[in-house]
Amino acid sequence: MKRYYSTHRPVGPGTYPRAGTHEIHNYDERQYVRDAGREVWGYIEYDRELTPEEARSYELVEGGKEEDVKLLGKISGIEAYLFYEEEHRPELRTARELIHAAVAEFAEATGVTLDSTGEPEPTLTLSFTVKRNRRSVTQAEAAVYCNGEYITSFGDDPQLIEPGEKYYGYLAGCWASKTPEAKFIHATLFHKYDDLYHISDGVQKIIDREIERETALAQRRL
């Protein structure tokens, strides 16, 4: 669908080309619409593209494409507005280039890493890995790592696995673990005896280091 905005009057009979009309909408009053880059009275949606002569004759302005309207939106707290005169409205590639340049400038000035949509990437990511160590057919342990750092180990008791029964890790003969990795991670963070064994302390140290790093980064932005 193509959307064209009426810049000088409400949309009514004789104020727009009728061929290909899909929807007509008038605002209660003339108002600024970012998609049009100016104040308009309403819009007409078409299932075709108007010719330049049609748009000029009826004083209609084409709206931006959906992907470019999103780019014109919020960029990590900075609102980017681009205004075009009808006769100088460039290809939307130009708008995209300008916005990406603004994103790059903002990222360089603040030290914030932005993703492809212009939103800040997560500054703290905790990645847990469980490595199973099989000592024998019936003896095993599971080591838990956070962001690549060793945290703790738990006993992983292999059980006899019946045909079709679900198991985790390596199947030695008919023996394997019935404990999923998520259970070991949960025990690392929320062990019922954590007050005694302090298993979660290793994860807390990683988080504390990230807090210090973020604090130092924020101070450099000031």
Long-range contacts (C-beta under 8 A, 24 or more apart in sequence): 1-45, 1-46, 1-47, 2-45, 2-46, 2-47, 2-48, 2-49, 2-50, 2-62, 2-63, 3-35, 3-43, 3-44, 3-45, 3-46, 3-62, 3-63, 4-43, 4-44, 4-45, 4-46, 4-50, 4-55, 4-60, 4-61, 4-62, 4-63, 5-33, 5-35, 5-36, 5-38, 5-40, 5-41, 5-42, 5-43, 5-60, 5-61, 5-62, 5-63, 6-40, 6-41, 6-42, 6-43, 6-44, 6-58, 6-59, 6-60, 7-36, 7-38, 7-39, 7-40, 7-41, 7-59, 7-60, 7-61, 8-41, 8-59, 9-41, 9-59, 10-41, 10-42, 11-41, 11-42, 11-43, 11-44, 15-58, 16-44, 16-58, 16-60, 17-50, 17-54, 17-58, 19-48, 20-46, 20-47, 20-48, 21-45, 21-46, 22-46, 22-47, 33-63, 34-69, 34-72, 34-81, 35-63, 35-64, 35-69, 36-61, 36-63, 37-61, 37-82, 37-83, 37-84, 38-83, 55-86, 56-86, 61-86, 62-89, 64-92, 64-95, 65-92, 68-92, 68-95, 68-96, 70-117, 71-95, 71-96, 71-99, 71-118, 72-99, 74-118, 75-99, 75-102, 75-103, 75-106, 75-114, 75-118, 76-103, 76-106, 76-112, 76-114, 76-118, 76-119, 76-120, 78-102, 78-106, 110-221, 111-217, 111-220, 111-221, 123-210, 123-214, 124-207, 124-210, 124-214, 126-203, 126-206, 126-207, 128-185, 128-188, 130-181, 130-184, 130-185, 132-156, 132-168, 132-169, 132-170, 132-177, 134-158, 134-169, 134-170, 134-172, 137-172, 137-173, 137-175, 138-175, 140-169, 140-177, 142-177, 142-179, 142-181, 142-184, 144-184, 144-185, 144-188, 146-188, 146-202, 146-203, 146-206, 147-206, 149-202, 149-206, 150-202, 151-188, 151-199, 151-202, 151-203, 152-188, 152-199, 152-202, 154-184, 154-187, 156-184
